[in-house]
Amino acid sequence: MSITISIVEDNRGTRETVAALLNEAGGLRCLSVYPTAEDAIVGIPAEKPDVALVDINLPGMNGIQCVSRLKTVLPKLQILMLTRYEESDMIFDALRAGASGYLLKKTMPTELIDAIGQVHAGGAPMSMKIARSVVAYFHQAAQTTSAMENLSAREEEILKLLATGYSYKEMAEQLFISIDTVRSHIKHIYEKLHVRSRAEAAMKFFGKQ
């Protein structure tokens, strides 16, 4: 039996090109196409395709929101993002919403067809650049965790206050220490975390949470 696929894509040319590609490939069948997320969340639950290809940049509701809504009503639906966005926040937001894979639109047709087969079989296909971004994210997270573990209990207290917007004076008053002591602790925190500003330190802190 063919793997049935629905496409959620606002660009007409892209929709038609991908639909034609799928219908020409053996073992695949494009069941439906939708120009908006709003249309997709009405039509796809009724049709129950095996796989949905979803763009992120859609008019109205975006593709990530669409994925979340679809997975609520069709938890077994396998969803592949097919988008031009390479940013880490987009990737992880899509995966958290319920997508099982993430492909860039510049993916070769043969790779797209293979990815549909993989996700239908329970895999999690990703474009090579996306997979490298995911790996880099976890490497960075591991390094941040390791660096955070080198902080003393007092330095952790100060970092938390620093990251949440306290001034040096407010930190000194909160912890009953002098402003010079606060400055000294912050200098050591910056050295241990390999950062040079409050903003960078805050990013390290919140990345650990």
Secondary structure, DSSP 8 states (H G I E B T S, - for coil): --EEEEEE-S-HHHHHHHHHHHHHSTTEEEEEEESSHHHHHHHHHHH--SEEEE-S--SSS-HHHHHHHHHHH-TT-EEEEEES---HHHHHHHHHHT-SEEEETTS-HHHHHHHHHHHHTT---B-HHHHHHHHHHHHHHHHHHHHHTTS-HHHHHHHHHHHTT--HHHHHHHHT--HHHHHHHHHHHHHHHT--SHHHHHHHHHHH-
